[in-house]
Amino acid sequence: MSDPSHREAVVVGAGFAGLYMLYKLLQQGLSAEVLEAADGVGGTWYWNRYPGARCDVESLQYSYSFLPELQEEWEWSERYATQPEILRYLNHVADRLELRPRIRFNTRVKSATFDEARELWIIETQRGEQLTARFFILATGCLSIPKLPELPGRDRYKGRILQTSNWPHEQVDFTGQRVGVVGTGSSGIQSVPLLAQQARELVVFQRTPCFSVPAHNGPIDPAYRQYWSANGPALREQARTSFAGFPANGEPPVPALSVSAEERQRRYEEAWQRGGLEFMGTFADLFFDRAANATAIEFLHGKVRSLVQKPEVAEKLLPRGYPAFAKRLCVDSSYHATFNRPNVTLVDITQHPIREMTETGLRTDEQHYDLDTVVFATGFDAVTGAALAIDIRGRSGVSLRSKWVAGPRTFLGLAVAGFPNMFLITGPGSPSVLSNMVLSIEQHVDWIADCLEFLRRNELDTIEADEAAENEWVDHVIAVGNLSLFPQAPSWYTGANIPGKPRVFMVYFGGVGTYLQKCNEVAAARYTGFTCA
Ligand code: NA7
């Protein structure tokens, strides 16, 4: 087609997913363009620039594996890279693979409508530009639509309001300031220690305490780096077929209650000393058995009590009433010890809710806090938010919003019945946020690229998930989720952090390896569960 506004594929988002998807599409010789709201690449790593922002998966694994040169050329400096380093990496990838000319920046997608007669997607941007594409691919990320609390009096407040999820590009200086942080998920927990070092006073407004383990971050041990460069491909392959997307590390875990209390303590302590999310794999049943999970809670409570000097503050910091890890486990650097500083105050807003913002700060039902800056670290409309922010309409003008009104419905988290030639990268119903995201992104992009190649080779115009396959998959995702403890916590995995959002566990917890096998079987059987025409 010679229409200058037509592409074979339009991809939304230039984060890890969008960049790799674009690379694959261009490799396949397709005309493709990425539409990106920001003025640079990076996705979530572009926006979340708050002090302390880092990945919680080791950088040697939180990076692409598809091109050996990329791995060889890039040397990560720390075990868990900071946001600026990850952003530099993604910029390097964009330049190295010459992707930038095919990315339209400062372009937010407003709507996408499937034109049944022409079998094309009509994509409209917020600036009013229109494009058409055969394939419409959402690389919009799982944590990209920020959620801010609606506090009365917000307009009255004369201080500065900051948001971890949309942090200013310039350095923010908190020296001499009274700063409030609302929210104690990963973003709050990562930023609090650094804010406390600068601010004159820091007040942390906590609604739900989170479980957290130490990162023990630091420069990468040269021997460990050497091990990865010698065994990278084999380790990555192991990761692809594993449960959570990481290579095996020692003996397979046993049930928590199958060992003595002393042995359990020893293993938890060892995992604590290693640091990081691996802690959740100390025992085999921590995600499935409340009694086993309680042993992890007891250990983690003990750590908080030993790290926080004032017992009354430690008690407030203890997560209670939900299973450990059923809300995302945080990985921190001196978070709990920060509450020993004389300039840091913890406010339990479950006991004393924030009533309003005033001209000079925040008022709870107990007292007023004078604040020069308020930082909101209040999370995201996760997993479905970004797709639903676009007015997407499939066959017969049916909107994705109406289709997902009772919760997301996808086949494999990759496609939606009624929305032909549309793909989601790490969409709801795939392992996504419960896996190493970069690994899952690569798996989805490879699958989509193979699928497009299949269509080309077989001279097929459209592919669309079947409703029956979709229904079966949605039921399976929910059934597997119900075997775990995830549904027992009010988390963003279940939509509980957004008022009015359907309460559905949105992630596939059957394991990355099992999921990969299922995706490969579908492809090998000429895309069974899909209709191609
Ligand atoms: P999270 O993990 O969703 O944390 C948000 C925090 O903000 C959490 O403590 C919330 O308490 C709190 N929150 C949310 N709304 C409010 C209101 N209205 N008032 C007070 N406190 C509130 O988001 P993050 O950005 O920290 O992390 C997201 C992911 O990014 C993380 O899991 C990593 O994968 C990277 P709640 O728990 O809802 O009571």
Boltz pocket constraint, residues with backbone or C-beta under 6 A from the ligand:
constraints:
  - pocket:
      binder: B
      contacts: [[A, 143], [A, 147], [A, 148], [A, 149], [A, 150], [A, 164], [A, 182], [A, 183], [A, 184], [A, 185], [A, 186], [A, 187], [A, 188], [A, 205], [A, 206], [A, 207], [A, 208], [A, 328], [A, 349], [A, 377], [A, 378], [A, 379], [A, 380], [A, 490], [A, 492], [A, 497]]
      max_distance: 6.0
